[in-house]
């Protein structure tokens, strides 16, 4: 009788206890592709398989796959604040393994032509300055403004707000390698490497652009990359900015809205190359 009771209790416990999970494939962390506007994201969304749309506040995300690997397209909206917020939301919500911020940009380098693509070996914030003291009536000269670095140091004095120092957000080497592997497949222009400058200012003063290029070494300017790169860096997420020259006032290159499509087509190839490397 006691033996029966023991067997009964063991059997009951076994039935009541959930089975331990079997070894199952872990869902890989997705690649996130960002674009600020519809003209910078529509083609990429169309390349996703089984895309499903999700909205968080004013931000839109499309979740799908590329070559059976999870990829998310994010429309960040325009400007540094939007891009930073969209990046933080995406990292917290989707845990991406890598982020590619892409889209159109204005040229700073006179050698660049419309449809040329710049791989961001680094990104910099062009909107952080300290102005020299000028008394009332002395006016303002932006060419005299000096860059500031607002990134926190490891301690010690604030070093006079890090005057003349520039925070550079470096492009991830693995993403850069993938971009280099497919650069020969881009036929609309050249694919070069350079510095992407970001600010909420649309610069059309030639002397101002020349000063920015001399100070920061910028190839192009736009309004999102450095902000997204800064957030990605704080979260330790691999990041690369890729920008197509949509206009270049320094060399007379007129604006062409179709450049956004060309950039998306190239970025899709970059992501495929990156995913292929992850899967193998």
C-alpha positions as protocol buffer text, in pm:
chain_id: "A"
residue {
  index: 1
  type: UNK
  ca { x: 0 y: 0 z: 0 }
}
residue {
  index: 2
  type: UNK
  ca { x: 281 y: 234 z: 89 }
}
residue {
  index: 3
  type: UNK
  ca { x: 460 y: 145 z: -237 }
}
residue {
  index: 4
  type: UNK
  ca { x: 144 y: 224 z: -437 }
}
residue {
  index: 5
  type: UNK
  ca { x: 107 y: 557 z: -262 }
}
residue {
  index: 6
  type: UNK
  ca { x: 472 y: 647 z: -337 }
}
residue {
  index: 7
  type: UNK
  ca { x: 435 y: 556 z: -706 }
}
residue {
  index: 8
  type: UNK
  ca { x: 112 y: 755 z: -725 }
}
residue {
  index: 9
  type: UNK
  ca { x: 276 y: 1063 z: -573 }
}
residue {
  index: 10
  type: UNK
  ca { x: 574 y: 1042 z: -811 }
}
residue {
  index: 11
  type: UNK
  ca { x: 344 y: 1006 z: -1113 }
}
residue {
  index: 12
  type: UNK
  ca { x: 130 y: 1298 z: -998 }
}
residue {
  index: 13
  type: UNK
  ca { x: 436 y: 1519 z: -950 }
}
residue {
  index: 14
  type: UNK
  ca { x: 564 y: 1428 z: -1296 }
}
residue {
  index: 15
  type: UNK
  ca { x: 233 y: 1520 z: -1455 }
}
residue {
  index: 16
  type: UNK
  ca { x: 209 y: 1846 z: -1263 }
}
residue {
  index: 17
  type: UNK
  ca { x: 566 y: 1954 z: -1335 }
}
residue {
  index: 18
  type: UNK
  ca { x: 616 y: 2128 z: -1674 }
}
residue {
  index: 19
  type: UNK
  ca { x: 864 y: 1961 z: -1904 }
}
residue {
  index: 20
  type: UNK
  ca { x: 1201 y: 2126 z: -1930 }
}
residue {
  index: 21
  type: UNK
  ca { x: 1240 y: 2319 z: -2257 }
}
residue {
  index: 22
  type: UNK
  ca { x: 1421 y: 2133 z: -2532 }
}
residue {
  index: 23
  type: UNK
  ca { x: 1714 y: 2285 z: -2712 }
}
residue {
  index: 24
  type: UNK
  ca { x: 1550 y: 2528 z: -2954 }
}
residue {
  index: 25
  type: UNK
  ca { x: 1702 y: 2781 z: -3188 }
}
residue {
  index: 26
  type: UNK
  ca { x: 1740 y: 3126 z: -3035 }
}
residue {
  index: 27
  type: UNK
  ca { x: 1588 y: 3407 z: -3240 }
}
residue {
  index: 28
  type: UNK
  ca { x: 1880 y: 3612 z: -3372 }
}
residue {
  index: 29
  type: UNK
  ca { x: 1902 y: 3979 z: -3288 }
}
residue {
  index: 30
  type: UNK
  ca { x: 1781 y: 4188 z: -3584 }
}
residue {
  index: 31
  type: UNK
  ca { x: 1964 y: 4436 z: -3802 }
}
residue {
  index: 32
  type: UNK
  ca { x: 1802 y: 4781 z: -3782 }
}
residue {
  index: 33
  type: UNK
  ca { x: 1804 y: 5013 z: -4085 }
}
residue {
  index: 34
  type: UNK
  ca { x: 1710 y: 5376 z: -4025 }
}
residue {
  index: 35
  type: UNK
  ca { x: 1585 y: 5646 z: -4257 }
}
residue {
  index: 36
  type: UNK
  ca { x: 1432 y: 5979 z: -4164 }
}
residue {
  index: 37
  type: UNK
  ca { x: 1173 y: 6022 z: -4438 }
}
residue {
  index: 38
  type: UNK
  ca { x: 944 y: 5823 z: -4663 }
}
residue {
  index: 39
  type: UNK
  ca { x: 1174 y: 5884 z: -4959 }
}
residue {
  index: 40
  type: UNK
  ca { x: 1454 y: 5723 z: -4755 }
}
residue {
  index: 41
  type: UNK
  ca { x: 1265 y: 5411 z: -4637 }
}
residue {
  index: 42
  type: UNK
  ca { x: 995 y: 5302 z: -4884 }
}
residue {
  index: 43
  type: UNK
  ca { x: 1222 y: 5090 z: -5102 }
}
residue {
  index: 44
  type: UNK
  ca { x: 1378 y: 4919 z: -4805 }
}
residue {
  index: 45
  type: UNK
  ca { x: 1038 y: 4831 z: -4661 }
}
residue {
  index: 46
  type: UNK
  ca { x: 944 y: 4684 z: -4999 }
}
residue {
  index: 47
  type: UNK
  ca { x: 1249 y: 4457 z: -4982 }
}
residue {
  index: 48
  type: UNK
  ca { x: 1147 y: 4305 z: -4649 }
}
residue {
  index: 49
  type: UNK
  ca { x: 975 y: 3967 z: -4658 }
}
residue {
  index: 50
  type: UNK
  ca { x: 653 y: 3937 z: -4456 }
}
residue {
  index: 51
  type: UNK
  ca { x: 686 y: 4294 z: -4324 }
}
residue {
  index: 52
  type: UNK
  ca { x: 464 y: 4388 z: -4032 }
}
residue {
  index: 53
  type: UNK
  ca { x: 422 y: 4747 z: -3924 }
}
residue {
  index: 54
  type: UNK
  ca { x: 452 y: 4864 z: -3562 }
}
residue {
  index: 55
  type: UNK
  ca { x: 413 y: 5215 z: -3424 }
}
residue {
  index: 56
  type: UNK
  ca { x: 553 y: 5357 z: -3104 }
}
residue {
  index: 57
  type: UNK
  ca { x: 436 y: 5713 z: -3050 }
}
residue {
  index: 58
  type: UNK
  ca { x: 515 y: 5899 z: -3372 }
}
residue {
  index: 59
  type: UNK
  ca { x: 781 y: 5648 z: -3480 }
}
residue {
  index: 60
  type: UNK
  ca { x: 720 y: 5367 z: -3729 }
}
residue {
  index: 61
  type: UNK
  ca { x: 896 y: 5031 z: -3754 }
}
residue {
  index: 62
  type: UNK
  ca { x: 858 y: 4756 z: -4011 }
}
residue {
  index: 63
  type: UNK
  ca { x: 964 y: 4407 z: -3897 }
}
residue {
  index: 64
  type: UNK
  ca { x: 1046 y: 4145 z: -4158 }
}
residue {
  index: 65
  type: UNK
  ca { x: 1330 y: 3934 z: -4289 }
}
residue {
  index: 66
  type: UNK
  ca { x: 1609 y: 3955 z: -4545 }
}
residue {
  index: 67
  type: UNK
  ca { x: 1746 y: 3618 z: -4657 }
}
residue {
  index: 68
  type: UNK
  ca { x: 1558 y: 3460 z: -4363 }
}
residue {
  index: 69
  type: UNK
  ca { x: 1731 y: 3689 z: -4112 }
}
residue {
  index: 70
  type: UNK
  ca { x: 1529 y: 3942 z: -3903 }
}
residue {
  index: 71
  type: UNK
  ca { x: 1562 y: 4299 z: -4027 }
}
residue {
  index: 72
  type: UNK
  ca { x: 1375 y: 4609 z: -3908 }
}
residue {
  index: 73
  type: UNK
  ca { x: 1330 y: 4932 z: -4103 }
}
residue {
  index: 74
  type: UNK
  ca { x: 1281 y: 5238 z: -3884 }
}
residue {
  index: 75
  type: UNK
  ca { x: 1147 y: 5573 z: -3998 }
}
residue {
  index: 76
  type: UNK
  ca { x: 1308 y: 5803 z: -3744 }
}
residue {
  index: 77
  type: UNK
  ca { x: 1160 y: 6133 z: -3864 }
}
residue {
  index: 78
  type: UNK
  ca { x: 1385 y: 6428 z: -3944 }
}
residue {
  index: 79
  type: UNK
  ca { x: 1633 y: 6586 z: -3706 }
}
residue {
  index: 80
  type: UNK
  ca { x: 1874 y: 6489 z: -3432 }
}
residue {
  index: 81
  type: UNK
  ca { x: 1623 y: 6468 z: -3146 }
}
residue {
  index: 82
  type: UNK
  ca { x: 1389 y: 6244 z: -3345 }
}
residue {
  index: 83
  type: UNK
  ca { x: 1677 y: 6022 z: -3453 }
}
residue {
  index: 84
  type: UNK
  ca { x: 1816 y: 5987 z: -3101 }
}
residue {
  index: 85
  type: UNK
  ca { x: 1474 y: 5902 z: -2955 }
}
residue {
  index: 86
  type: UNK
  ca { x: 1397 y: 5652 z: -3233 }
}
residue {
  index: 87
  type: UNK
  ca { x: 1734 y: 5484 z: -3177 }
}
residue {
  index: 88
  type: UNK
  ca { x: 1687 y: 5450 z: -2802 }
}
residue {
  index: 89
  type: UNK
  ca { x: 1335 y: 5313 z: -2851 }
}
residue {
  index: 90
  type: UNK
  ca { x: 1451 y: 5060 z: -3108 }
}
residue {
  index: 91
  type: UNK
  ca { x: 1741 y: 4938 z: -2895 }
}
residue {
  index: 92
  type: UNK
  ca { x: 1522 y: 4891 z: -2589 }
}
residue {
  index: 93
  type: UNK
  ca { x: 1236 y: 4732 z: -2784 }
}
residue {
  index: 94
  type: UNK
  ca { x: 1415 y: 4515 z: -3042 }
}
residue {
  index: 95
  type: UNK
  ca { x: 1773 y: 4465 z: -2915 }
}
residue {
  index: 96
  type: UNK
  ca { x: 1936 y: 4502 z: -3261 }
}
residue {
  index: 97
  type: UNK
  ca { x: 2275 y: 4350 z: -3325 }
}
residue {
  index: 98
  type: UNK
  ca { x: 2365 y: 4638 z: -3558 }
}
residue {
  index: 99
  type: UNK
  ca { x: 2224 y: 4968 z: -3684 }
}
residue {
  index: 100
  type: UNK
  ca { x: 2267 y: 5126 z: -4028 }
}
residue {
  index: 101
  type: UNK
  ca { x: 2155 y: 5487 z: -4055 }
}
residue {
  index: 102
  type: UNK
  ca { x: 2118 y: 5589 z: -4419 }
}
residue {
  index: 103
  type: UNK
  ca { x: 1965 y: 5848 z: -4646 }
}
residue {
  index: 104
  type: UNK
  ca { x: 2041 y: 6167 z: -4835 }
}
residue {
  index: 105
  type: UNK
  ca { x: 2295 y: 6439 z: -4754 }
}
residue {
  index: 106
  type: UNK
  ca { x: 2441 y: 6764 z: -4883 }
}
residue {
  index: 107
  type: UNK
  ca { x: 2801 y: 6772 z: -4998 }
}
residue {
  index: 108
  type: UNK
  ca { x: 3083 y: 6946 z: -4814 }
}
residue {
  index: 109
  type: UNK
  ca { x: 3360 y: 6802 z: -5031 }
}
residue {
  index: 110
  type: UNK
  ca { x: 3371 y: 6975 z: -5373 }
}
residue {
  index: 111
  type: UNK
  ca { x: 3506 y: 6653 z: -5526 }
}
residue {
  index: 112
  type: UNK
  ca { x: 3182 y: 6467 z: -5449 }
}
residue {
  index: 113
  type: UNK
  ca { x: 2912 y: 6445 z: -5714 }
}
residue {
  index: 114
  type: UNK
  ca { x: 2540 y: 6382 z: -5681 }
}
residue {
  index: 115
  type: UNK
  ca { x: 2481 y: 6004 z: -5639 }
}
residue {
  index: 116
  type: UNK
  ca { x: 2821 y: 5946 z: -5479 }
}
residue {
  index: 117
  type: UNK
  ca { x: 2787 y: 5750 z: -5153 }
}
residue {
  index: 118
  type: UNK
  ca { x: 2983 y: 5818 z: -4834 }
}
residue {
  index: 119
  type: UNK
  ca { x: 3051 y: 5538 z: -4585 }
}
residue {
  index: 120
  type: UNK
  ca { x: 3083 y: 5705 z: -4247 }
}
residue {
  index: 121
  type: UNK
  ca { x: 3416 y: 5604 z: -4100 }
}
residue {
  index: 122
  type: UNK
  ca { x: 3300 y: 5847 z: -3832 }
}
residue {
  index: 123
  type: UNK
  ca { x: 3013 y: 6084 z: -3758 }
}
residue {
  index: 124
  type: UNK
  ca { x: 3036 y: 6420 z: -3580 }
}
residue {
  index: 125
  type: UNK
  ca { x: 2793 y: 6667 z: -3429 }
}
residue {
  index: 126
  type: UNK
  ca { x: 2822 y: 6997 z: -3617 }
}
residue {
  index: 127
  type: UNK
  ca { x: 2586 y: 7184 z: -3386 }
}
residue {
  index: 128
  type: UNK
  ca { x: 2785 y: 7213 z: -3061 }
}
residue {
  index: 129
  type: UNK
  ca { x: 2981 y: 7537 z: -3024 }
}
residue {
  index: 130
  type: UNK
  ca { x: 3099 y: 7801 z: -2785 }
}
residue {
  index: 131
  type: UNK
  ca { x: 3087 y: 8158 z: -2911 }
}
residue {
  index: 132
  type: UNK
  ca { x: 3352 y: 8417 z: -2824 }
}
residue {
  index: 133
  type: UNK
  ca { x: 3245 y: 8701 z: -2597 }
}
residue {
  index: 134
  type: UNK
  ca { x: 3113 y: 8999 z: -2789 }
}
residue {
  index: 135
  type: UNK
  ca { x: 2968 y: 9308 z: -2630 }
}
residue {
  index: 136
  type: UNK
  ca { x: 2634 y: 9455 z: -2731 }
}
residue {
  index: 137
  type: UNK
  ca { x: 2646 y: 9600 z: -3081 }
}
residue {
  index: 138
  type: UNK
  ca { x: 2943 y: 9388 z: -3194 }
}
residue {
  index: 139
  type: UNK
  ca { x: 2728 y: 9144 z: -3391 }
}
residue {
  index: 140
  type: UNK
  ca { x: 2784 y: 8773 z: -3447 }
}
residue {
  index: 141
  type: UNK
  ca { x: 3030 y: 8588 z: -3669 }
}
residue {
  index: 142
  type: UNK
  ca { x: 2974 y: 8213 z: -3688 }
}
residue {
  index: 143
  type: UNK
  ca { x: 3315 y: 8160 z: -3843 }
}
residue {
  index: 144
  type: UNK
  ca { x: 3463 y: 8248 z: -3501 }
}
residue {
  index: 145
  type: UNK
  ca { x: 3265 y: 7983 z: -3311 }
}
residue {
  index: 146
  type: UNK
  ca { x: 3470 y: 7694 z: -3170 }
}
residue {
  index: 147
  type: UNK
  ca { x: 3362 y: 7329 z: -3141 }
}
residue {
  index: 148
  type: UNK
  ca { x: 3274 y: 7170 z: -2808 }
}
residue {
  index: 149
  type: UNK
  ca { x: 3273 y: 6806 z: -2700 }
}
residue {
  index: 150
  type: UNK
  ca { x: 2979 y: 6737 z: -2467 }
}
residue {
  index: 151
  type: UNK
  ca { x: 3062 y: 6371 z: -2403 }
}
residue {
  index: 152
  type: UNK
  ca { x: 3136 y: 6299 z: -2037 }
}
residue {
  index: 153
  type: UNK
  ca { x: 3497 y: 6245 z: -1938 }
}
residue {
  index: 154
  type: UNK
  ca { x: 3627 y: 5993 z: -1683 }
}
residue {
  index: 155
  type: UNK
  ca { x: 3644 y: 6255 z: -1414 }
}
residue {
  index: 156
  type: UNK
  ca { x: 3854 y: 6554 z: -1329 }
}
residue {
  index: 157
  type: UNK
  ca { x: 3787 y: 6916 z: -1425 }
}
residue {
  index: 158
  type: UNK
  ca { x: 3550 y: 6995 z: -1707 }
}
residue {
  index: 159
  type: UNK
  ca { x: 3845 y: 7118 z: -1913 }
}
residue {
  index: 160
  type: UNK
  ca { x: 3665 y: 7440 z: -2000 }
}
residue {
  index: 161
  type: UNK
  ca { x: 3374 y: 7248 z: -2156 }
}
residue {
  index: 162
  type: UNK
  ca { x: 3615 y: 7056 z: -2382 }
}
residue {
  index: 163
  type: UNK
  ca { x: 3671 y: 7350 z: -2615 }
}
residue {
  index: 164
  type: UNK
  ca { x: 3818 y: 7270 z: -2957 }
}
residue {
  index: 165
  type: UNK
  ca { x: 3764 y: 6898 z: -2897 }
}
residue {
  index: 166
  type: UNK
  ca { x: 3540 y: 6696 z: -3127 }
}
residue {
  index: 167
  type: UNK
  ca { x: 3350 y: 6381 z: -3031 }
}
residue {
  index: 168
  type: UNK
  ca { x: 3379 y: 6131 z: -3316 }
}
residue {
  index: 169
  type: UNK
  ca { x: 3149 y: 5831 z: -3335 }
}
residue {
  index: 170
  type: UNK
  ca { x: 3337 y: 5565 z: -3527 }
}
residue {
  index: 171
  type: UNK
  ca { x: 3174 y: 5336 z: -3784 }
}
residue {
  index: 172
  type: UNK
  ca { x: 3173 y: 4966 z: -3695 }
}
residue {
  index: 173
  type: UNK
  ca { x: 3449 y: 4770 z: -3869 }
}
residue {
  index: 174
  type: UNK
  ca { x: 3230 y: 4468 z: -3953 }
}
residue {
  index: 175
  type: UNK
  ca { x: 2962 y: 4686 z: -4110 }
}
residue {
  index: 176
  type: UNK
  ca { x: 3228 y: 4880 z: -4299 }
}
residue {
  index: 177
  type: UNK
  ca { x: 3373 y: 4553 z: -4426 }
}
residue {
  index: 178
  type: UNK
  ca { x: 3031 y: 4447 z: -4557 }
}
residue {
  index: 179
  type: UNK
  ca { x: 2987 y: 4784 z: -4728 }
}
residue {
  index: 180
  type: UNK
  ca { x: 3327 y: 4753 z: -4892 }
}
residue {
  index: 181
  type: UNK
  ca { x: 3249 y: 4404 z: -5019 }
}
residue {
  index: 182
  type: UNK
  ca { x: 2954 y: 4529 z: -5226 }
}
residue {
  index: 183
  type: UNK
  ca { x: 3079 y: 4873 z: -5331 }
}
residue {
  index: 184
  type: UNK
  ca { x: 3161 y: 4741 z: -5679 }
}
residue {
  index: 185
  type: UNK
  ca { x: 2790 y: 4663 z: -5725 }
}
residue {
  index: 186
  type: UNK
  ca { x: 2696 y: 5032 z: -5704 }
}
residue {
  index: 187
  type: UNK
  ca { x: 2690 y: 5185 z: -6051 }
}
residue {
  index: 188
  type: UNK
  ca { x: 2526 y: 5526 z: -5992 }
}
residue {
  index: 189
  type: UNK
  ca { x: 2840 y: 5694 z: -5861 }
}
residue {
  index: 190
  type: UNK
  ca { x: 3144 y: 5635 z: -5644 }
}
residue {
  index: 191
  type: UNK
  ca { x: 3146 y: 5478 z: -5299 }
}
residue {
  index: 192
  type: UNK
  ca { x: 3397 y: 5661 z: -5079 }
}
residue {
  index: 193
  type: UNK
  ca { x: 3478 y: 5677 z: -4710 }
}
residue {
  index: 194
  type: UNK
  ca { x: 3456 y: 5993 z: -4506 }
}
residue {
  index: 195
  type: UNK
  ca { x: 3310 y: 6187 z: -4215 }
}
residue {
  index: 196
  type: UNK
  ca { x: 2936 y: 6248 z: -4187 }
}
residue {
  index: 197
  type: UNK
  ca { x: 2841 y: 6573 z: -4013 }
}
residue {
  index: 198
  type: UNK
  ca { x: 2508 y: 6615 z: -3834 }
}
residue {
  index: 199
  type: UNK
  ca { x: 2317 y: 6919 z: -3710 }
}
residue {
  index: 200
  type: UNK
  ca { x: 1970 y: 7070 z: -3718 }
}
residue {
  index: 201
  type: UNK
  ca { x: 2099 y: 7337 z: -3956 }
}
residue {
  index: 202
  type: UNK
  ca { x: 2073 y: 7342 z: -4335 }
}
residue {
  index: 203
  type: UNK
  ca { x: 2397 y: 7514 z: -4439 }
}
residue {
  index: 204
  type: UNK
  ca { x: 2412 y: 7697 z: -4772 }
}
residue {
  index: 205
  type: UNK
  ca { x: 2685 y: 7951 z: -4696 }
}
residue {
  index: 206
  type: UNK
  ca { x: 2995 y: 7843 z: -4887 }
}
residue {
  index: 207
  type: UNK
  ca { x: 3237 y: 7998 z: -4637 }
}
residue {
  index: 208
  type: UNK
  ca { x: 3052 y: 7833 z: -4348 }
}
residue {
  index: 209
  type: UNK
  ca { x: 3066 y: 7493 z: -4518 }
}
residue {
  index: 210
  type: UNK
  ca { x: 3437 y: 7540 z: -4587 }
}
residue {
  index: 211
  type: UNK
  ca { x: 3496 y: 7622 z: -4219 }
}
residue {
  index: 212
  type: UNK
  ca { x: 3304 y: 7313 z: -4105 }
}
residue {
  index: 213
  type: UNK
  ca { x: 3500 y: 7096 z: -4346 }
}
residue {
  index: 214
  type: UNK
  ca { x: 3829 y: 7243 z: -4227 }
}
residue {
  index: 215
  type: UNK
  ca { x: 3737 y: 7194 z: -3859 }
}
residue {
  index: 216
  type: UNK
  ca { x: 3574 y: 6852 z: -3878 }
}
residue {
  index: 217
  type: UNK
  ca { x: 3696 y: 6698 z: -4205 }
}
residue {
  index: 218
  type: UNK
  ca { x: 3338 y: 6643 z: -4317 }
}
residue {
  index: 219
  type: UNK
  ca { x: 3245 y: 6497 z: -4653 }
}
residue {
  index: 220
  type: UNK
  ca { x: 2869 y: 6556 z: -4621 }
}
residue {
  index: 221
  type: UNK
  ca { x: 2615 y: 6703 z: -4381 }
}
residue {
  index: 222
  type: UNK
  ca { x: 2269 y: 6587 z: -4275 }
}
residue {
  index: 223
  type: UNK
  ca { x: 2049 y: 6584 z: -3964 }
}
residue {
  index: 224
  type: UNK
  ca { x: 2046 y: 6238 z: -3802 }
}
residue {
  index: 225
  type: UNK
  ca { x: 2357 y: 6018 z: -3821 }
}
residue {
  index: 226
  type: UNK
  ca { x: 2572 y: 6147 z: -3534 }
}
residue {
  index: 227
  type: UNK
  ca { x: 2273 y: 6159 z: -3297 }
}
residue {
  index: 228
  type: UNK
  ca { x: 2184 y: 5797 z: -3372 }
}
residue {
  index: 229
  type: UNK
  ca { x: 2552 y: 5695 z: -3355 }
}
residue {
  index: 230
  type: UNK
  ca { x: 2592 y: 5855 z: -3013 }
}
residue {
  index: 231
  type: UNK
  ca { x: 2297 y: 5661 z: -2869 }
}
residue {
  index: 232
  type: UNK
  ca { x: 2409 y: 5337 z: -3032 }
}
residue {
  index: 233
  type: UNK
  ca { x: 2755 y: 5385 z: -2883 }
}
residue {
  index: 234
  type: UNK
  ca { x: 2615 y: 5439 z: -2535 }
}
residue {
  index: 235
  type: UNK
  ca { x: 2429 y: 5108 z: -2570 }
}
residue {
  index: 236
  type: UNK
  ca { x: 2729 y: 4930 z: -2725 }
}
residue {
  index: 237
  type: UNK
  ca { x: 2544 y: 4852 z: -3050 }
}
residue {
  index: 238
  type: UNK
  ca { x: 2741 y: 4832 z: -3376 }
}
residue {
  index: 239
  type: UNK
  ca { x: 2665 y: 5130 z: -3602 }
}
residue {
  index: 240
  type: UNK
  ca { x: 2739 y: 5263 z: -3949 }
}
residue {
  index: 241
  type: UNK
  ca { x: 2619 y: 5572 z: -4131 }
}
residue {
  index: 242
  type: UNK
  ca { x: 2578 y: 5558 z: -4509 }
}
residue {
  index: 243
  type: UNK
  ca { x: 2479 y: 5871 z: -4700 }
}
residue {
  index: 244
  type: UNK
  ca { x: 2425 y: 5951 z: -5066 }
}
residue {
  index: 245
  type: UNK
  ca { x: 2503 y: 6298 z: -5197 }
}
residue {
  index: 246
  type: UNK
  ca { x: 2166 y: 6437 z: -5304 }
}
residue {
  index: 247
  type: UNK
  ca { x: 2302 y: 6788 z: -5371 }
}
residue {
  index: 248
  type: UNK
  ca { x: 2636 y: 6963 z: -5346 }
}
residue {
  index: 249
  type: UNK
  ca { x: 2630 y: 7340 z: -5336 }
}
residue {
  index: 250
  type: UNK
  ca { x: 3012 y: 7348 z: -5321 }
}
residue {
  index: 251
  type: UNK
  ca { x: 3039 y: 7206 z: -5673 }
}
residue {
  index: 252
  type: UNK
  ca { x: 2707 y: 7308 z: -5830 }
}
residue {
  index: 253
  type: UNK
  ca { x: 2541 y: 6967 z: -5798 }
}
residue {
  index: 254
  type: UNK
  ca { x: 2164 y: 7022 z: -5811 }
}
residue {
  index: 255
  type: UNK
  ca { x: 1929 y: 6832 z: -5581 }
}
residue {
  index: 256
  type: UNK
  ca { x: 1796 y: 6499 z: -5711 }
}
residue {
  index: 257
  type: UNK
  ca { x: 1530 y: 6324 z: -5497 }
}
residue {
  index: 258
  type: UNK
  ca { x: 1593 y: 5990 z: -5671 }
}
residue {
  index: 259
  type: UNK
  ca { x: 1925 y: 5966 z: -5487 }
}
residue {
  index: 260
  type: UNK
  ca { x: 1732 y: 5834 z: -5186 }
}
residue {
  index: 261
  type: UNK
  ca { x: 1625 y: 5527 z: -5383 }
}
residue {
  index: 262
  type: UNK
  ca { x: 1980 y: 5466 z: -5503 }
}
residue {
  index: 263
  type: UNK
  ca { x: 2109 y: 5476 z: -5146 }
}
residue {
  index: 264
  type: UNK
  ca { x: 1844 y: 5231 z: -5024 }
}
residue {
  index: 265
  type: UNK
  ca { x: 1929 y: 4986 z: -5301 }
}
residue {
  index: 266
  type: UNK
  ca { x: 2296 y: 4997 z: -5203 }
}
residue {
  index: 267
  type: UNK
  ca { x: 2222 y: 4969 z: -4830 }
}
residue {
  index: 268
  type: UNK
  ca { x: 2006 y: 4662 z: -4896 }
}
residue {
  index: 269
  type: UNK
  ca { x: 2311 y: 4497 z: -5054 }
}
residue {
  index: 270
  type: UNK
  ca { x: 2523 y: 4599 z: -4756 }
}
residue {
  index: 271
  type: UNK
  ca { x: 2277 y: 4443 z: -4513 }
}
residue {
  index: 272
  type: UNK
  ca { x: 2263 y: 4122 z: -4716 }
}
residue {
  index: 273
  type: UNK
  ca { x: 2643 y: 4101 z: -4709 }
}
residue {
  index: 274
  type: UNK
  ca { x: 2649 y: 4167 z: -4334 }
}
residue {
  index: 275
  type: UNK
  ca { x: 2377 y: 3909 z: -4264 }
}
residue {
  index: 276
  type: UNK
  ca { x: 2553 y: 3648 z: -4479 }
}
residue {
  index: 277
  type: UNK
  ca { x: 2864 y: 3694 z: -4266 }
}
residue {
  index: 278
  type: UNK
  ca { x: 2664 y: 3657 z: -3942 }
}
residue {
  index: 279
  type: UNK
  ca { x: 2492 y: 3339 z: -4062 }
}
residue {
  index: 280
  type: UNK
  ca { x: 2823 y: 3177 z: -4149 }
}
